[in-house]
């Protein structure tokens, strides 16, 4: 048996990908894949990156997840600083209070 030769890796511009996703919306993913000679998994990936909720799974895009992680890391740092201040102020007020009782 002869092995099927792999096609060389093709590069597609962002504009082409956007147009492919628009074509998917018009004629369906199967027909778009046939017309463009592009694997369906590739087309699904492009669609999900451009319109993450298009597949109905409620997935967030990678860029959205990155933004959320950055926001949460910033918020976490802020909350850690507040926690440090509160611990120090608690210690100060506790020692003052104890000093007044003596």
C-alpha positions as a printed NumPy array, in Angstrom:
array([[  0.   ,   0.   ,   0.   ],
       [  1.197,   3.437,  -0.852],
       [  0.973,   6.099,   1.819],
       [ -1.017,   9.201,   1.052],
       [  1.319,  12.154,   0.715],
       [  0.694,  15.063,   3.007],
       [ -0.088,  18.4  ,   1.529],
       [  2.451,  21.113,   2.388],
       [  1.317,  23.364,   5.212],
       [ -0.613,  26.329,   3.879],
       [ -0.779,  29.788,   5.436],
       [ -3.959,  31.85 ,   5.374],
       [ -4.347,  35.549,   6.059],
       [ -6.655,  36.81 ,   8.796],
       [ -8.828,  38.367,   6.095],
       [ -9.212,  34.996,   4.365],
       [-10.146,  33.342,   7.664],
       [-12.773,  36.005,   8.326],
       [-14.253,  35.505,   4.868],
       [-14.237,  31.732,   5.384],
       [-16.205,  32.144,   8.636],
       [-18.715,  34.361,   6.803],
       [-19.031,  31.661,   4.129],
       [-19.656,  29.056,   6.838],
       [-22.55 ,  31.163,   8.13 ],
       [-24.029,  31.438,   4.629],
       [-23.704,  27.906,   3.233],
       [-22.702,  25.712,   6.168],
       [-19.401,  24.324,   7.297],
       [-19.428,  21.179,   5.16 ],
       [-20.018,  22.993,   1.874],
       [-17.57 ,  25.737,   2.81 ],
       [-14.929,  23.112,   3.534],
       [-15.499,  21.475,   0.173],
       [-15.436,  24.767,  -1.74 ],
       [-12.324,  26.047,   0.002],
       [-10.633,  22.619,   0.195],
       [ -9.998,  23.133,   3.911],
       [-10.438,  20.557,   6.651],
       [-13.576,  20.994,   8.771],
       [-11.607,  21.017,  12.025],
       [ -9.583,  23.971,  10.729],
       [-12.749,  25.842,   9.791],
       [-14.299,  25.113,  13.208],
       [-11.173,  26.433,  14.889],
       [-11.307,  29.674,  12.882],
       [-15.006,  30.089,  13.611],
       [-14.57 ,  29.487,  17.341],
       [-11.712,  31.983,  17.558],
       [-13.71 ,  34.686,  15.789],
       [-17.102,  33.868,  17.242],
       [-16.543,  31.777,  20.361],
       [-20.249,  31.309,  21.075],
       [-21.1  ,  30.311,  17.497],
       [-20.777,  26.628,  18.306],
       [-23.239,  27.077,  21.151],
       [-20.817,  25.84 ,  23.777],
       [-20.326,  29.169,  25.514],
       [-16.553,  28.917,  25.225],
       [-14.472,  32.018,  25.646],
       [-11.776,  32.824,  23.159],
       [ -8.143,  32.534,  24.157],
       [ -7.756,  36.327,  24.104],
       [-10.753,  36.732,  26.428],
       [ -9.313,  34.175,  28.835],
       [ -5.926,  35.932,  28.809],
       [ -7.578,  39.271,  29.621],
       [ -9.526,  37.669,  32.461],
       [ -6.401,  36.033,  33.899],
       [ -4.54 ,  39.368,  33.808],
       [ -7.455,  41.129,  35.493],
       [ -7.711,  38.463,  38.192],
       [ -3.949,  38.522,  38.828],
       [ -4.081,  42.309,  39.252],
       [ -7.071,  42.024,  41.585],
       [ -5.336,  39.276,  43.559],
       [ -2.266,  41.486,  44.059],
       [ -4.47 ,  44.34 ,  45.24 ],
       [ -6.284,  42.09 ,  47.716],
       [ -2.986,  40.733,  49.057],
       [ -1.814,  44.305,  49.733],
       [ -5.054,  45.112,  51.537],
       [ -4.664,  41.944,  53.602],
       [ -1.123,  42.983,  54.637],
       [ -2.338,  46.439,  55.68 ],
       [ -5.205,  44.98 ,  57.676],
       [ -2.91 ,  42.519,  59.452],
       [ -0.502,  45.327,  60.371],
       [ -3.277,  47.615,  61.564],
       [ -4.809,  44.797,  63.588],
       [ -1.445,  44.166,  65.241],
       [ -1.012,  47.888,  65.995],
       [ -4.483,  48.301,  67.446],
       [ -4.181,  45.065,  69.429],
       [ -0.879,  46.12 ,  70.983],
       [ -2.268,  49.616,  71.798],
       [ -5.347,  48.104,  73.325],
       [ -3.269,  45.689,  75.391],
       [ -1.033,  48.539,  76.534],
       [ -4.081,  50.481,  77.813],
       [ -5.207,  47.535,  79.929],
       [ -1.939,  47.304,  81.868]])
